Amino acid sequence: MPSTNYAYVNGRFVPENEATVSIFDRGFLYGHGVFETMRVYGGRIFRAQDHIERLLAGLRALSIESVFSREELRAVCRVLTEKNEVIQGVARVYRTCDSTIVTVRPSSLEPRDLTAIISNVRIDPTLSPYKTANRLPYILAQEQAAIEGANEAVLLNGAGRVVEFATGNLFVVKDGRLFTPPLDDGPLPGVTRHAVLTLARELRISTSETGFGPEFLETADEVFATNSLIEIAPVTNWGQTQQLTHRLQEAYRDLIREELGL
């Protein structure tokens, strides 16, 4: 059955099954584009402004013109949320040098636990701070994880330090302290990552943005992944407990309810 959802493509709201871009679009041909994926709660996008600011930073880094202002992008997302009657779901903005595509789709994303491996894929810290359309290193890492029976993969940089998961930022809990790789090591400056660091400080949890190798995961008390869709997800094959992870999960959900008035 065809989708009844609408998408925004290059100036027009069209049914999803009629949404097309040129076969010569550089995003399609070369992955020359930037995207953002956002979570919809109660018909509203959480921290849309933060996501749009990161999108614009990525466009500047790739020398792609933004054809919309911040306010116009948010307006397009709001229109699609209403047209598609999305209460809980996912909004996605994709901008290449040739096209602008926005989708908002219903989705019930349930909390889940993860298992992970250390991938042999290395990432380029020149591009990793941006959500570019070229996701090949992350896809290869996830395929390696699937082959080894896991559903996530840890990527390292050229110096052998932990950077992030294939689909999110990485946190370690050890001796009551919270650790995450520093931005200088190459992780995406995640919107959820920033929220978790802020919440941890408000909860008087000691935080440290410091580099570490994969061996640090083996001695962790807790490990969890974050992104805007999965929120905060425990990684169960490392660590012995999830006590602090659960505290942060509750605080994060309280933050969403407070900010969106839910």
Beta strands, then each sheet from edge to edge (+ up, - down):
strand 1: 6-9
strand 2: 12-15
strand 3: 33-41
strand 4: 44-45
strand 5: 89-96
strand 6: 100-106
strand 7: 116-122
strand 8: 152-156
strand 9: 162-165
strand 10: 169-174
strand 11: 177-180
strand 12: 207-209
strand 13: 222-227
strand 14: 231-239
sheet 1: 2+ 1- 6+ 5- 3+ 4-
sheet 2: 7+ 8+ 9-
sheet 3: 12+ 11+ 10- 13+ 14-
end
